[in-house]
């Protein structure tokens, strides 16, 4: 396999963008990444999108968006893996460059979630769970994560306050991200006393509904060197994708995210690193409990210690292993198909030293972790600066 | 969500109405509902297995914000129930009187109305858990 580098990154300002369409926000992000890379054409592109069909009634996004970018003719593929669509689109682009099938690939993610009603958006998101055996009897997405939270609380003594600290930390980080949807601080009290969604998860324990797009340009190492313009070269050193039993009730241990662990082990092995080597991470905090379970599954903290480690500040900016300096899904927003790509945007900026007030000092190796459903899919990438 | 189509509901009658699952003839795994390949061992031969209606709560939540089919019911309790003799499912936990839901609570599955009158104009039935 050839070395694959990230040579350009871009995203639009995320939020409730009633004046902008899916194709427009996608094109904004794609153009930003192409400009950052210094290229005006690509060999191929991928689009991570969970459900153009349900959110805006539009499928066939590969062809639509290649056309929109003035690139009709190139190979273009839409990739779907629920909320992990963006991360899996990145892996797909990686494979195209690594295999030699293409030298320069535009990897994108997009979701336009506010053109439909809240009920329709909730129903669309619920399709990431088992429709017949989870959603039919009454499950909602927050409900499934709430049941994971309950199990984690019972098994390890994780508290509501510890979970709330995930939201507090990520909102504190997001203040420094100009692209973030909610650039404001929240307190533990605000999180705990917010409207209950699915006990113990309140509204501020959940990531929001967001319109947004993100893009990165990948290339082989030689092309990347030619276009580096003196910037640090960022290589995708490890890639891992794994799945778990789809329905939460079919998993033996409700407190473990086995697909996250398996994906991480593949990515670590490929990169030749251990969890201790990771200096900055962007992870899938769709709910506060998710970040706690993920940092355990990634091996950043021992099983059951995600809550206390978060409360102790280990994952804050300046902590032992800063997690979600971008603000995470909580503050930056969660346009589901775009999230996995935006994580790669953030870690690339961190490794280049271009992350401004949220910069993790001296970060040379970072990780992205994106997941679908209640963790039935997870994709992990290890990124590093190379000489 | 809209109520599932009449065709889909009919397909699911054996599992939803009679709690019919399958027991893997190779490894003994209990599947609910039945499927073509055993997720535990990969074998493809099964005997029909009727789930026990007795089980315990493995985890639960109280849902306050629901999808459109369940909006009229909030707040309601949703649980993962592990059944005696094998099989787990997600269902509502209901009929609690002066009692808080808890992990480990013994429950019994009862045949109940689940969703009403969607696009297909049919009423969907299934099972809910109640304390025993």
HADDOCK unambig.tbl for C-alpha pairs under 7 A between the chains (distance, minus, plus):
assign (segid A and resid 119 and name CA) (segid B and resid 67 and name CA) 6.38 0.50 0.50
assign (segid A and resid 119 and name CA) (segid B and resid 68 and name CA) 6.38 0.50 0.50
assign (segid A and resid 122 and name CA) (segid B and resid 67 and name CA) 6.65 0.50 0.50
assign (segid A and resid 123 and name CA) (segid B and resid 1 and name CA) 5.56 0.50 0.50
assign (segid A and resid 123 and name CA) (segid B and resid 67 and name CA) 6.63 0.50 0.50
assign (segid A and resid 133 and name CA) (segid B and resid 90 and name CA) 6.89 0.50 0.50
assign (segid A and resid 134 and name CA) (segid B and resid 90 and name CA) 5.85 0.50 0.50
assign (segid A and resid 137 and name CA) (segid B and resid 90 and name CA) 6.96 0.50 0.50
assign (segid A and resid 137 and name CA) (segid B and resid 91 and name CA) 5.41 0.50 0.50
assign (segid A and resid 137 and name CA) (segid B and resid 92 and name CA) 6.77 0.50 0.50
assign (segid A and resid 137 and name CA) (segid B and resid 114 and name CA) 6.51 0.50 0.50
assign (segid A and resid 138 and name CA) (segid B and resid 70 and name CA) 6.65 0.50 0.50
assign (segid A and resid 138 and name CA) (segid B and resid 92 and name CA) 6.98 0.50 0.50
assign (segid A and resid 139 and name CA) (segid B and resid 78 and name CA) 6.92 0.50 0.50
assign (segid A and resid 140 and name CA) (segid B and resid 66 and name CA) 6.49 0.50 0.50
assign (segid A and resid 140 and name CA) (segid B and resid 67 and name CA) 6.84 0.50 0.50
assign (segid A and resid 143 and name CA) (segid B and resid 61 and name CA) 6.31 0.50 0.50
assign (segid A and resid 143 and name CA) (segid B and resid 63 and name CA) 6.16 0.50 0.50
assign (segid A and resid 146 and name CA) (segid B and resid 61 and name CA) 5.91 0.50 0.50
assign (segid A and resid 147 and name CA) (segid B and resid 59 and name CA) 5.58 0.50 0.50
assign (segid A and resid 147 and name CA) (segid B and resid 60 and name CA) 5.11 0.50 0.50
assign (segid A and resid 147 and name CA) (segid B and resid 61 and name CA) 5.45 0.50 0.50
assign (segid A and resid 150 and name CA) (segid B and resid 59 and name CA) 6.28 0.50 0.50
assign (segid A and resid 150 and name CA) (segid B and resid 60 and name CA) 6.81 0.50 0.50
assign (segid A and resid 151 and name CA) (segid B and resid 59 and name CA) 5.74 0.50 0.50
assign (segid A and resid 196 and name CA) (segid B and resid 64 and name CA) 6.24 0.50 0.50
assign (segid A and resid 197 and name CA) (segid B and resid 63 and name CA) 6.28 0.50 0.50
assign (segid A and resid 197 and name CA) (segid B and resid 64 and name CA) 5.03 0.50 0.50
assign (segid A and resid 197 and name CA) (segid B and resid 65 and name CA) 5.10 0.50 0.50
assign (segid A and resid 198 and name CA) (segid B and resid 61 and name CA) 6.13 0.50 0.50
assign (segid A and resid 198 and name CA) (segid B and resid 62 and name CA) 5.45 0.50 0.50
assign (segid A and resid 198 and name CA) (segid B and resid 63 and name CA) 4.32 0.50 0.50
assign (segid A and resid 198 and name CA) (segid B and resid 64 and name CA) 5.60 0.50 0.50
assign (segid A and resid 198 and name CA) (segid B and resid 65 and name CA) 6.85 0.50 0.50
assign (segid A and resid 199 and name CA) (segid B and resid 61 and name CA) 5.43 0.50 0.50
assign (segid A and resid 199 and name CA) (segid B and resid 62 and name CA) 5.15 0.50 0.50
assign (segid A and resid 199 and name CA) (segid B and resid 63 and name CA) 6.53 0.50 0.50
assign (segid A and resid 249 and name CA) (segid B and resid 80 and name CA) 5.95 0.50 0.50
assign (segid A and resid 249 and name CA) (segid B and resid 88 and name CA) 5.93 0.50 0.50
assign (segid A and resid 249 and name CA) (segid B and resid 89 and name CA) 5.74 0.50 0.50
assign (segid A and resid 249 and name CA) (segid B and resid 90 and name CA) 6.34 0.50 0.50
assign (segid A and resid 250 and name CA) (segid B and resid 88 and name CA) 6.59 0.50 0.50
